[in-house]
Amino acid sequence: MLDFSLSQEQLELQAMVRKFTKTEILPFIRQWDEEHHFERSIIDKLAALGLMGVCIPEQYGGAGMDYNALAIVCEELEYGDTSYRTAVSVHTGLHSLTILQWGTEEQKKKFLIPLAQGKKLGSFALTEPEAGSDVGALRTRAVKDGDFYILNGSKMWISMCNYADYFLVFATVDPEKKHKGITAFLVDRTFPGVETRPIRGKLGIHAGDTGEVILTDVRVPVFNRLGAEGEGFKIAMAALDNGRFTVAAGAVGLTRAALDASVAYAKSRKTFGVSIANHQLVQQMIAKMEAAYQTSQLLVYRSGWLKNKGLRNTRETSLAKWIAADAAFQSAADAIQIHGAYGYSNEYPVERMMRNAKALVIYEGTREIHTLMQAEYVLGLRQDKPLNRMLPAWEG
């Protein structure tokens, strides 16, 4: 039976993160965005609240809540700004949950516990200068050398790369095998040959950290290989199921932020002697935002429900990410329209929302990739094969 009502614990979590966003992010985000400043202390404060490992089992240092608790955290943080939701998405969704799903018990004890506690930060390094949607084209190489692999290559558009302690790096052990040669590695920043550089000039997410990871003859112990050789593509796709889930949840928060800003402005702004809230075309845009918010949130919670059951959710999460990200961008654009000329300046937050929302329809599977995926599912051209390791069902 589907039941998307929030438990008392989830309601308390929602209230806590909502208060955190209101007091710790919203008063400062305009300045941070203008200065392209990532406020590292926010991560430490999230860790102190147990939010960097909110859905990681308690035995591995987490809070032991369910996967929709992670969605709640992401929605509330993105209401404040995409930057800090992205940090949680990458650290928890793409990195930590991948170790939980694919790591050995020894790897979980070594890596996952400090990650869930927020003592270490994790990042996800898949995209390359010439390999984005086409994962099989990645060029980063891993060559076996005794008890080590030697990694060479570079990764682009890596969130949190200048602050992360661990990188989940995907490299090929045999380029001729394409997807079947890809292998996953946990790379420590302190390993010789690891270098990171920030990326400047982004359209949005100015308060977030994005960069390039350069690997030059990096010796990675065999112990740090996640899964078997050649399992990297499956691991990456499973990781993206979790990452896309958090992006979709964040998009819900951005839509709600655009809606709230539009409602407040429409009530206060007058034209032709009346509040613009009385104009039907303004009402139409606000009604669309409300529909987008409710629809997107339901799609996210359905994906979370499947995760809680330990069921494959690639199709459902892809749909949630596609619809929620598109809705967030359209809602932000409509919010600017409602604000008129004021919406075009950073005096109001809606222009920042639109800049940030554009990233949502690009990363972790472009809008076009998810459109094709959904069409292929409907046409019977795509079927999800069972994974030999599933994300563990929530046992609460």
N, C-alpha and C positions, 0 to 999 in steps of 0.2 A: 504494500500500500504506500503510495506516495504521500508524504507529509512534509511540506516545506515550511511549516511554522517553526519559529525559532524557539529553542529551549530557553529556560531561565538562564543557564550558563552562557548561551550565545547572546542573549539580550544584554547581559552584564558585560560581556566582551565588547559588543557593539557600542554600548554607552561609554566604556572605558576608552576605546580607540577614537570614538567621536570627540570626546573631551580632549584627548591627547592632540588630535589634529587641530582642534579649535585653539588650544593654548600654545602648542609647541611649533606649529607649522604656519597656520594662516596669518598670524600677525607679522611674519617675517618673510614670507615667500616672495612677495613682490621685490624686495631688496635682493634676496638670494638669486632670483631669476635675472634681475638686471645685471648683477655682478658675476653671473655664471659661477655661483659659489655652491658647492656641495657641503652641507653642514653635517660633518661626520658624527657630531655628538647625538644627532637624532637616532642613529643606529644603536649607539650605546644605551640610549633611553628606551628604545624598543626592546632591546635585549633584556634590560632590567625588568621589563614588564612580562617577559617570557614570550614575546611576539615573534622573535626570529626563528622559533621552533614550535610555533603554536600547534601544528598538527603532527609533530614528531612524537612517537611514543615516549612515555616517561622513562623507560629503561634506557633510552638513548639521549637523555638530557632535555627532552621536549616537554611541552605542556600537556600532551596527550589528548588534545581536543580533535574534533573530526575535521574533514576536509572543507566543509562549508564554513567552519570557523576561519580557515585561511581565506576563503572568499570574503568574509565579513571584514577581516583586517585589510585586505586589498581594496575593497570598495571604500572604506572609510579613509584610508591613507590617500587614495587618488582624489578624493573629494578635496583634500588639501592641495596636493600636487602630484603629478605623475612620477616625479623623481624618486620619491620615497616609497611609493608602491613598487616601482621598478626594482629598487634595492631588495625588497622582500621577495618579489617574483623571482629574481635571479638567484638570490641566496637560498631561499626555501624551495620554491617551485622547481627550478631547473637543476639546482645543485644538490641540496640536502635530500630531497625526495628521491632523486636518482640513486644516491648512495643507499638509501633505505630499501629501494626496490632491487638493486643489482649488486650491492656490496656484500662481501663476506662478513661473517661475524667479527673477524679481526679488523676489517676495514671500518665497520660501523663503530667499533669501540675507539679506534684511533682518530677517525675523521669526523664521524657524525655527532658524537657527544659534544665536542667543543663548538661545532657549527650550530647545533640546536640551542646551546647555551648562549650563543652570540659572542663567544670568546674568539672565534675565528670567523672570517667572512669568505663565502664561496662565490665563484663566478662560473660562467658557462661559455666555452670558447669553441664554437662550431663554424661560424661564418668567416669566410676569407675574401680577399679582394676579388677573386674570380669564382667564388663558390658561395652563393646565397641560397636561393630556392633549389638549385641543382647541387644537392649535398654530395652526390657521387663524384663531382668534379674537384673536390678539395685536394690540395697539393701538399699539405703538411705531411712529412714522412716520419715514420717510426721504424728504426732498424734495430733488430735484436742484437745485443752484444753481451753474452753471458747472462748475468743476473740483472741486466739493465736493458732499457730501450734508449736509443739516442734519437731525440726529436729535433727536427728542423722545419721551420715554416713561420707563417705569420697569420694572425687572426684579426679581423676587423669588426668594428661596431660592437665591441664587447663592453657591456654595462658593468660597472663597478670594478673595471680592470685595474684601476690605479689604487684601489683600496683592498682588493681581495687578497686573502692569504693563500687560498687554493683555487686552482683553475681546473675545470673539467674539460680537458682538451681532447679533440677528436683528430686522429691522424690515420693515415693509411699505411699498412705494412706491405701492401702490394697494389700499386696503381692499376695494374692490369685487371684486377678483380673488381674494380670500381666500388660499388656499395659493399660488397662482401669482403673487402680488404680493410674497411674502416674499423678502428679499434679505439677504445676510450681509455684515457689516463687521468689520474689525479696528480696534478703538477703543483708542487709547492713553490711559492714566489721566491723562496730563498735558494732554490736550486741555481747553480751557476748557469748563465746563458739565458735566463729569463729577463726580459726587458718589457716595460710597458710605457706607452706614450698616450697622452690625452688627444682626443679629436676636438678641434675647434670649429666654430662656424656652423653649428647645428641650427636648424630651423626652430626647434623646440626642445623641451626638457633641459633648459639651460641650467637648472639647479641640480641636474643629475650628472653622474660621472660616466663618460663613454670614452673608449680608447682602443688602441691597437696593442696586441700582445705579440712580441717577437721572440721566437725560440731559436737559439743558436747552439747546436750541439749539446742540448740539455739531456743529461743522464737521469732517467727516471727508473727507479727500481721496479722490477717485475711485480712486486707486492702492490704497487700503485696502479696496476692495470685493473680497470673495472670490467668485469665479465671476461669472456674469452676473446682471443684474437678473432677478428671478423664479426664480432657482435656489436660493434660500435654503432652501426646504422640503426639497429633495433633499439639500442640504448638511447640514442639521440631522439628517435621518434617517440619513445615512451616518455622521455624527459619533456619533450615539447607538448605532450598531452597535459602535463602538469603546469608547464609554463603558460600555455595558452589559456588554461583555466584561470590562472591568476590575472592574465591580461584582460580577459573577458570580465572578470569581477571588478577590476580596476575601471574598465570602461563604464560599468554601471555607475560607479561613483562619480565619474566625470560627467555623465549625463545628468545625474541628480544635481551636481554642482551648477551646471548650465541652467537647469530648470529653476533651481532656487534663486539664482542671480536674475534670471529673466522675470520671474514672478515679482521679486522685490522691486525691480526697476519699472516694470509695467504698472505697478500700483502707485509708484511715486511720480512718474513722468506724465505730464499733461500736454496734449495737443488739441487744438480746436476747442479748447475749453473743457475737455474731459480727460480723465485718465486713459492712457493708451490701452489699459487692461480692458476697456470697453470696445476696442476695435476688433472686429471679427477676425481679420487676418493675423493679428497678434495672438488672439485666442487660439487660432488654428495651429500656429507654431508651438505654443505652449502645450496644447493638447497632444501634438505629435511627440513632444519630449516626454510627457507623462506616459504615453503608450510605449515609447521606446524604453523608458526606465523599467516599467513593469514587465514587459516582454523579455528584455535582456536579463533581468534578475531571475526570472523563472527558468530561463535556459541555463544560467549558471548553476542555480540550485539543483536542477536536474542532473547536471554533470557531477556535481558534488555528491549527490545521492548515489549515483552509480559508483563513484570512487569509494564511498563509505561501505558499499556492498562488496568491494573487491572485484568489480566487473569492468570489462573493457569499455572505454568511453571515448575512443578516438573520434568517432562520427559525431557524437553529441557535443563534445568539447570544441571540435572544429566549427560546428554550427553556432555555438554560443560565442566563440571568439569573433567569427565573421559578422554576425548580426549586432553584437554589442559594440564592437569597434566602429562599424559603420554608423551605428546610431549615435555614438558619442561624438564623432566628427560632425555629423549633420546637426546634432543638437547644439554644439558649440558654434557652428556657422549661423544657425538660426538665432542663437543668443546674441551674437554680434549684430545681426539684422535688427533685432528688437531694441538693442541699445543705440542703434544709429551711429552717428559719428563718434560718440563716446566709446562705443564698442571697439572702435578701430585704434584706440589708445590704451596704454597700460594703466590708465586711471581706474579702469574696471578690470576684473580678472578674466573676462570672457575671451579677450584676444590671446592670452596665455593658454587658456583651455584649448582653443582651436589649434594653436601651434603644437601643443602637446598631443592633441588627439590625432594629428596626422601620422604620428609614429605608430599609433595603435593599429592602423590599417596596413602597415608595412611589415613590422617585425613579427617574428614567430609565426611565419606563414602569411604572405601577402593576402589581401582581399581576393585577388585573382586565383591564388592557389586554393583557398578555401572554397571559392565558388566551384572550381573544377572538382574538388574532392566531393562536395555535396552532389553535384551532377552525376559523378561516377558511382556513388553509392545508390542513388535512385535508379540509374540505368543498369545496375548490376555489374558494372565494370570494375568495381572495387569491393573487396571483402577483407575484413580484418582477421588475420590468422591469430589463433591463441598464442600468447607469449609464454615462454617457459618460466618467466618470473613476473608476477603481477604485483602492483602496488598493494601492500597488505590492507585488508579490510579494517575499518575502524571497529574496535572491540568495546567501545564505551556503552 
